[in-house]
Amino acid sequence: MVRSLSRGLDIIYFLNQHHSASPTELATELKVPRATVHRILQTLKEKGYVYQHGSDRKFRLTYRVLSLSQGFSDEDYMANLGMDVMEEVTRALIWPVSLATISGVDVIVRNNTDASSKLAVEKYKIGYRLPILSSASGVCILAHLTESERGNILAMIRKLSRQRDQPERTHTELNRLFKRTVRDGYATFRRKRERFDISAIAVPIFANNEVHGALTLRYTEPALTKEETSTVIVPMLRDAAKTFTSKLQRHIESKSRKKLV
């Protein structure tokens, strides 16, 4: 049963990459017996995921395949796309790294390395929400948005009655913060705790000249000096963000080409 499912997914993936194939071609390329290929194709055809064209008798995917990805957003793709990048940083620095994006007036943790970091004091679950203006990720993303986009989000935040969304900063102070973040290329935030403070450093992730999220590293305040954060942490996060950006850019360009076709 498991092998049949695996082979069925292989067939769907092959047809997605090559657009069409005969049972013989599938059997040869996937190194699966023809009888098995015929049986799986028949099941996929009955379920409405493939059809056999009358002109060349080759099998092709139907639009129903798109339903398999309906619950999979661009943010979900980003989370999977950047996991190896984040894990690499954590292996080198031990501290936990997270990917976050803005949703409405919150920052959402899309993925992180908390489980593999021995120094993750606080472990955030995927989907955890943080106030935009009270997180390094939120400030970092907000600073790199267009002035119009940033203004709309700040206007929504001001309308909220939640105290946690209203940091004690004036409009002028916020503008200075955003300008400094853009100038430095990263944002920082410190949260006070009873035993020690937890600080975070966030760098932006770009694609198509737009900010899509932020990579953030968290650490306990006494553990790193300012020199270590500026000469080790920030450069490594920037390199990771560049790698992430390259992957995301290729994904976006691939999506655009498919739409044109």
Summary of the structure (lengths in Angstrom):
residues: 261
radius of gyration: 23.3
end to end distance: 35.5
largest distance: 72.9
contacts: 774
relative contact order: 0.10
helix: 56%
strand: 19%
